[in-house]
Amino acid sequence: MNNQIIEENAANGYVRMENAGVKNEEENEESAIPNIHSVGSNVSVLSTTTALTVDEIADPLGFFIMCCVVWIGDMARGILFPTLWPLMKSLGGTEVYQGYAVAAFSFGRIIVSPIFGTWSINKGYTKTLLTSCSILLIGTLFYAQAPILGSPYFLILAQATMGVGSGTLGVTRAFVADVTPHRNRTKYLSWLTAVQFAGFTVTPILGSFITEWFKNEEDDYFQLGIFILSPYSAPAYFMTIMCAGVITLILVYFKDRPREPAIDAKRMKRTPSEVIELSNERTFFSLMNYYEAALLGCMALNVVTKGSIGSFETLGVVIANDSFGIENTQAGFIIGTCGLIGVFVLLSMGHIAIFLSDIQMIVFGTFVLLVGNFILIGVEKQDDNPTWRYIISIFMVYSLGYPIGHTAVIGLFSKIVGRRPQGTLQGMFASAGSLARIIFPITSGYISHYFGTTSLFILIISVLVLTIIFTLSFGKVLIKLSS
C-alpha cells in the first residue's frame, strides 16, 4: 500500500516530506539535490518536495502571526503618539514629564527583551508571546484610564507597561531565523522590519483619525462605569481590541517550535570548520574571540542606525518649523510619506539582496544617512531655507538610509548567530536598539539646545563615518562568520 502511494506521488513529481516542521531548516540549508529512495527491491523514486524548497519559509502562518505581534508592539507607540502630549498637558505634566513618558516605553523594552528572548528558548514561543501580549493589553487599559485618574505618573507607568509588553522584537526575529533558509533570511527579516516600521510611522494617521472623530462627538461620549470613550482613551481601547485579537490568533493557530538540544548540536556540526576556527580565534588582546567581537560590532551598528533616525524623530518637526517655516501638518505629511516609501523599500529588500551583500547594504545605508544629515548642516534657526533641502534629507533618512542599512544589520547579526538558539542574543540586540532610542534623542536635545543643530549633525556625521570605516575594515571577517 505504501509503495503504491509513493509510486503515485512519484508519478505526480513529488513525495511529500514528513515532519517538515522539525527538519525544514536542515533540509533547507543542506541541499537542493533531490534524494533517491528505493521502493521495494528494484524501484527508484526521485524525491523532491513541494511542501518546502530551499528558498521558502517553513511556517508561513507562524510568520504571519509574528508580524501581527510586531505590528501591535510598535502600533502601541504609533497610534497613541497623537494623544500622548495633549493628554500629558491635560494631566498637568510638562515637557519633562513628556520626555520621561516617551523614554519609559523604550526603557520597558530594554529591561525585558533579553528576558523574553531567554524564555522563548526555555519555555517556548507560545508562552512567551502570550505573556508579552497580555502585558501589552494591560498597558493599553492603563493608558485609557489615565484621563480618569488624572496623574501624569500613571501615564508614565502605562507607557512603561506597554514597552514591556512590546519587548518581543528579539523573540520574533529568533522565530524568523528558525523558519527561514540562511540565504533568504535578510529578505524575511526585512518584511518583519517593514511591519515594525509601518507600525510607528503610519499608524499615527489612524490615531489622529480616531482622536478627531471623538472630538466631533464630544457631547455624546460613551461611558460604562470607569470605561469612557474619549479622544484620549479611544485609541487606547482600539489597541486593547487589537491585542485581544492577536492573543486569540496565538491560542488558536500558532504552533510552537520546541528546542531539542540534540538537533541544535547536529546543526552546529554542519557549520564549516573554517568558520568555527575563526569564531574561536582570540582578538582584541585576547579579551574575546571573533564571534563575540562580531556580535558586539553588530550591536554597535544597530545603535548607530537606530540612534540616527532617533535624532530625526526628536528634532524633525522642530527643524521644519524653525529652519524652513514648515507647519506641523506639512512636516507630518512629509515624514509620513517618506516613511511609507521606506516600507515599500523594506518589502523590496529581497530583490536588493540579489545585487548587494549585507555588508554592502550596511555601507550604502550608512552613507545615505550621512548625506541626509549633511544636507541640514548650516540651516540653524532661519525660516528662509529652501524646502527641498528638508524634503531630500527626510527622504534620505526615512526612505533609504535607515530601512536598508538597519535591516541589513539585523540580517547580518542573525546569520552570525547562525544555528545557535537565537532568542537571548536577539533580545540583547533589541535592547541595544531601544537604548539608542533613549540616548540619542536626549543627547540630540541637549546638543541642539546649547550648541545648535549644525554641531549635532557634524557629530552624527562623524559617528557615521567611523561606522563605515569599521564596516569596511572588518567586512571580510563579518562575511566569513555569517556564511
N, C-alpha and C positions, 0 to 999 in steps of 0.2 A: 504493500500500500504506500509506504513512504517513498519507495523507489519510483512508483508511478507518479506521485505528486511532484517529486523532484524533476522527473523527466518532462512532465507537463510544464513546469515552471521554466525549465531549460529551453523548451521549445519557444516560450514567450520571451526568452532572452535574459532571464534573471532567476536567481534563487534568493529568497527572502533571507535577510540577515537576522538571526535571532539575538536577543539580548543587546539590541543596539545601544540602549542607554548606558550599559556598562562598558562596552567595548569600543564605542564610537571614536573616542579620542585616539586610542591606539591605532585603530584601523584607518582613521582619517590621516594621521601623520606618517604611518609606517609605509603605506604602499598604495599606489594607484594601479597595481598589477593584478589582474584577475587571478583567482585561485582555481586550481584544477582539483576536483573531487572525484574519487572513484565511486561509482554506483554499482553495487553487485560485484562481479568479477571482471567484467570487461566493458563497462560503460564509463566514459569520462565526460564530465559535465563542466563547461566553462561557467564559473560562478561569478557574477557581478551583482551589484546591489543598486536598486533604485531607491531604497529606503534612505540611503546616505551616500554621498560622494565625497571625494577628498576636499571639496570646496564648500560643502554645505554645513549648516548649523545642525547640531544633533537634536536640540529640543526647541523648536520654533515657538511652541506655546509658552514654555517656560521663559524664553527670551522676551516674548510679548509682555508677560506678567512682570518681569524685571523692569521693562520700560515703563510700565504703569507705576511701579514703586518709585522709580527715579522721577517720573513726571510729578507725582503728588509731593515728593520731597522738596523739589525746587519750586513747585507751584505754590507751596506754603509761603515761600519768600516773595514770589512774584505777584500773586493775586491780592495779597494783603498790603503790598507796597503802597498803593494809593491812599490807604486808610491809616497807615501807621503814624505819620506825622500829624495829621489832623486829630486823630484820636489821642495822641500823646499831649497835644496842646489842650484839648478839652479836659484832660485829666489834671492839668496844671503842670505838666512836665515841660522842661526847657530843651534846648538843643543838646545839652549834656546828657539828659535822660534819653534823648533820641539816639545819641551815639551809643550809649550802653545797650539800648534795645536792639539796635542793628548788630552790635558785636555779640550780644547774647546768643543769637541764632547760630553764628559760626562757632562760638565757644562751646555750645552744646554738641555740635558735630565733632569738634576736636577731642572732647573728652571721651565720647562713646564710640567713635569709628573703629579704633583698634579692638575694643571690647566686642563689638558686633562681628568684626572680622574673625576673631578667635571663636566666637560662638558658632559661626557658620561652619567651622571645621569640626568642633567638638559636639555641637548639638544639632547641626544640620541647618539648611537654608530655611526650611518651613518655620521652625520655632523662632528663629532669629527675625525673619520678616514679619511674622505675626506680632511679635513683641514690639518691634520698631513702629509698625503701622498703628498699633493700638496706642502707643505713647504719642504719636503724631495726632491721632484723633483726639486724645485728651487735651493736647496743647491747643488745638483749634477751639475746643469748648472753653478752655481758659480764656483765650483771646476774645471770644464772643461775650464772656461775662465781665470783661474789664470795664466796659462803659457803666455797668451796673455797680460794680464795687468801687469805681472812682479812684483807683490808685495806680499811679504810673509804675510802682514797683510790681504790682500784679501783672501788668502788661509786659514788663521785662521778664518775669517768670514764665509767662505764656510763650514769649519768643524763645527762651532757653529750652522749654519743654518741646516745642516744635523742632528746634535744632537737634535735640537728642533723637526725636522720632525720625528725623530725616538723615541720620548718620549712617546710612546703608550704602553709600557710594562704593566703598571697598567691597562690600558683600556682593553687590550687583555686578561689579567688574570681575570679581573672582568667579562668579557663576558663568559669565560670558566666556572667560578663559577656559572654564571646564568644558563647555559645549561647542567651542569653535575650533576649527583647524588652525594650526600655527600660522600658515601663510596668509590667511584672511582675517586674522584676529583684529588688526587695526581697523578694517572696514566695519566689523560688527561693533567694536568699541566706539567708533565714530558715530554710528547710528544711536547708540546709547547716549553718547555725549550730545548729539543733536536734540534728543528728547529733553535732557537736562538743560541745555542752552535755551530751548524754547520755553521751558518751564519758568525761568526767571526773566526772560526778555520779552516774551509775547503775552503771557497771562496777565500782566498789569493792565492790558487793554480790557480784558474781561472783568478784572476787579473794578476798573473805572466805570464800566458799563453798569455793573450791579449797584455800585455806590450811587451813581447818578439816578438810576431808576428809583431807588428807595428815597432819594432826596425829593423826587417829584411826588412821592406818596407819603410825605411827612405827616399828613394829618390822618393817615389810615394805617399806622403800624400794627403789625400782628403781635399779640402778646399772649403767652400761655405760661402763667406763673413767672418764673425767673427768666424764661426764654422770650426775648424781644427781638424781632427782626427790624433792624435799623440800618442806616448807611454804613455804620461801623461793624455791626455784627453779621450782616447778611453774607458778605464774602467769606467770613469765618465758618458760618454754618454750611455754606456751599462746599467748603473744604472738608467739613465733617462728613458730608454725604459722599464725597469722593473717596475719603479714607475708608469708609464702611464698604464701598463698592470694591475697592482693591483687596480688602481683607476677605471679602466673600470670594473673589477670584482665587486667592491663595488657598482658601479652605476647600474649594470645590475642584479646582482644575490643576493646581500646581503639584508636580511630582518631584519629591526631594531626590538629591543625588548623594547618598551616604558615602562617606570616605572609607576606603579599605586600604590599610597600610600595605598589604601585600601588593595591591595593584599600583599604589604610589611608588613603591620600591621598584617594581617591574618597569614602570615608565621611566624612572630615573636611570635605570641601567641602559636605556636606549639613547641617552644623551651622549653625543660624540665624546670620545675620550679626550681629545684635544681641548674641548670646551671645559670639561671637568678639571683638567690640569690647569688651564688658565684661571678658572674660577677660584681654585685653591692657592694660586700663587700669591705670595705676600707683596704688598705695595705700601707706599707712604710710610717708610721707615718701619715696616713690619707691624704697623698698627692694625691693619685689616687686610683681607685678601681682595682680589679684583672684583669678585662677586659682590661683596659688601660695599666696596667703593662705588661700583656701578649703580647699586640701589640708592645710595646716598646722592650720587650725581643726578639720577633721575628725579629724586625728590627735590633737589635744588632747582632743577629745570621746571618742575611743577610750581614751585614757589614763585619763580621769576615770571612765568607766563600768566599765572593766576593773579599775581600781585600787580602786573602791568595793567590788566583790564580792571582790577580793583581800584586803581588810582583814577581811571577814567570814569568808573561808576560814581566815585566820590565827587569829582570836580567837573564832570562833563557838562552838567546843566549850568553850574556856576560860571564856567568859562564861556559858555554860549551866551549867557546874559551879559557878563561884564566886558568881554573882549570882542564880541561880534554883534551885540544888540539883538540876539535871537531870543524870542519869547519861549517860555517853558513848554508850551504846547508844541511849538515848532521843533524845539530841541528833542522833545519826546518822540515826535514823529520821525525825525532823522535817525535817532538811536534805535527806535523800534524797527524801522525799515532796514537799516544795516544789520540789525540782529537777525531779522527774518532771512536776509540774504545769507548770513552766516549759517543758518540752519540748513539751507539748500547746499551750501558748500560742504557741510559735515556729511550730508547724505550722499555726496559725490566722492567721499574720501576713498572709496573702493577703486574708483577709476583713477584718481590721483596717485594712489599707491602703486598702480601699474608702471608709472613712469618715474616716480621718486621713492627712494628708500625712506625709512623712518628718520634717519639722521639728516637727509637732505630736506625733508619736510620740516624738521625742527629748525634747521638753519634758515630756511626760507621764511617760515612763520615768524621767527625771532627778528629777522631783518625787516620784515614788513611792519612789525610792531615798532621797531626802531624808527622807520620812516614816518609812521603815524605820529610818534612823539616829536620828531624833528620838525615836522610841519608847523607845530604850535609854538616853537621857540620864538620868543620876541613879541608875542601878541599882547602880553600883560593886560592891564586894565584899560583897554580902549574899545570903543564901540564902532570904529570905522574900518575894521579889518574886513577883507573880502570873505563872504560867507563860504565860498568854495573851499577855503583852507580848512574850515571846521568840518565840512561835509567829507572831504577826502580823508582827513585824519580819522574821523569816526569810522569811515568805510574800511580803512586800512586795519584798524584795530578790531572792530566787531565783525566784519565780513570775511577777512582773510587771515590776518596775523594770528589772532587768538584761536579761531576754530582749527586751523591747520597745524600750527605749532604745538598747541596744548594737547590736541588729540594724538599727535604723533608721539608725544612724551608718554601718554597713557599706554599706547600700544607697545612702545619700546620697553617700558617698565614691566608690563605683563609678559612679554617674550623673554626678558632676562630672568624673571622668576621661574618661567618655564613650567615644568611638570610638578614642581613642588606645590603643596597646598598654598593657595594664594590669599586666603581670607584675611589673616592677620596683617600681612605685608601690604595688601591693598587698603586695609583700614588705616595703617600708618601713612600711606601715600595720600589718602583722602584728608587725613588730619593736617598734613603739611600744607595742602591746598587751602584748607579752612584757616590755618594760621596766617597764611599770606593775605587772606581777605580781612584779617584784623589788623595786621602790622602795616601793610601798605596804605590802606585808606587813612589810618590815624597819622602815620608819618607824612603822607601827602598833605593832609590838612594843616599840620604844623609848618611844614616847609613852605607851602604856598602862602600861608598867612604871614610868616615872618621874613621870608626871603624872595617871594614871588614865584609865579608859575614857571618862569624860564629856568630858575635854579632847579626846580623839581624835575623838569623834563631833561635837563642836562644830566642829572643824577640817574634817572631811569635809563637814558641812552647809554651811559657808562656801564651800567649793570648789564644791559642787553649786549653790548659789545663784548664784555667779558664772557657772557653766556655763549656767544657764537664762537669765540676763541676756544673755550673749553670743549664745546661740542665737536669742533673740527679736530682738535688735538687728540681727543680720546675716541673719535668716531670709529676707528678700526676695531678697538677693543670692545666698544659697545655693540657693534655689529656682530663680532665673533661670539660674544656672550649671549646675544639674542637669537643666534642661529639654532 
